[in-house]
Amino acid sequence: MRRQGSQFCGLNALLLGVLVVASGVCSRARGLSSARDGGSDAGGSAGNSGDSPGTGGAANGSGGSQGESGGSSGQAQTTCPAFEPNDGDACSTLGLACPGFGSLSCPETARCRANGVWQIECPQTPFGLDSGVCVCAHPIENDASAGGPRVPANHRSSASSCPPQRGAMSPSPIGPGCTDPADSGSCWNYECNQDSDCTQGANGRCGDFFPLPSLMCSYDACFSDADCPAGVPCECRQSAASSDANRCLGGSICRVDADCGFSGYCSPSKFGQWCGPYYYCHTPDDTCIDDSDCTGVGCNFDTKKGYWACSGDCGPVPP
């Protein structure tokens, strides 16, 4: 009986050890998952924080009923694959450009073409070398003067910093004297009467932002691209005297030209719901590059076709 009890205890200890190891693995998996999700939430909260400033300070507070995140169009954020896809593999986000593959002298870009497949591009000649050729499925001329892509008149070569000051919109009371947007009657859709009522974010301003009579608060959602979710640019007001809000342009697939691969260009487009703007990479399928290439309409990125084309369709106003 003593020997059987000893064997029984040994078996229990073995099982307990397995359970402890398994528990540790599960805990580690949960920890990694929490860290990953927390990082995602932290990245996505910048410029989209709702009514309170973000962790980084009031600069991240888009807040109020009239948030200025620019991401309410319903367009999903896009991500590039971790590994270079094969030329001809299927892709879903038309126009998406994913640089960073290949080598320093012969960088490769995976581009989701209008036909829904990846195209692997590289420069014809290596960068920084006097001779040689780059080998990929679709070599492209490096220089625009030698037949490469034409430089668009409007493109984002580098990120910019927004002015921290914002012009006044309603410095004195202009509303009916109520601040409850849920109230019925004459107070419906009114949350402020003057700029000083808007205190839930950075540079709050009170104004009429909707087709229906209303007075709502708006705030600066960002002051640089770093305040916005990954891959989303920050659109700055034109000057410190302007009352426009800085906003994150959710729905964009590039911030600067470098996001579009070598010889790539990231330009603003007004095609889409409520006229955008959103930033998209130019593609080899483009039928126009600048507004001057079109007659009566502008040159915009067609999200359904996956390339830039002459169009004036701004899409429906969101409900």
Buried (B, 14 or more C-beta within 10 A) or exposed (E): EEEEEEEEEEEEEEEEEEEEEEEEEEEEEEEEEEEEEEEEEEBBBBBBBBBEBBEBEBBBBBBBBBBBBBBBBEBEBBEBEEEBBEBEBEBEBBBBBBBEBBEEEBBBBBBBBBEEBBBBBBBBBBEEEEEEEBEBEBBBBBEEEEEBBBBBEEBBEEEEEBBEEBBEBBEEBBBEEBBEBEEEEEBBBBBBBBBBBBEBBBBBBBBBBEEEEBBBBBBBBBBBBBBBBEBBBBBBBEEEEBBBBBBBBBBBBBBBBBBBBBBBBBBBBBBBBEBBBBBBBBBEBBBBBBBEBBEEBBBBBBBEBBBBBBBEEBBEEEE
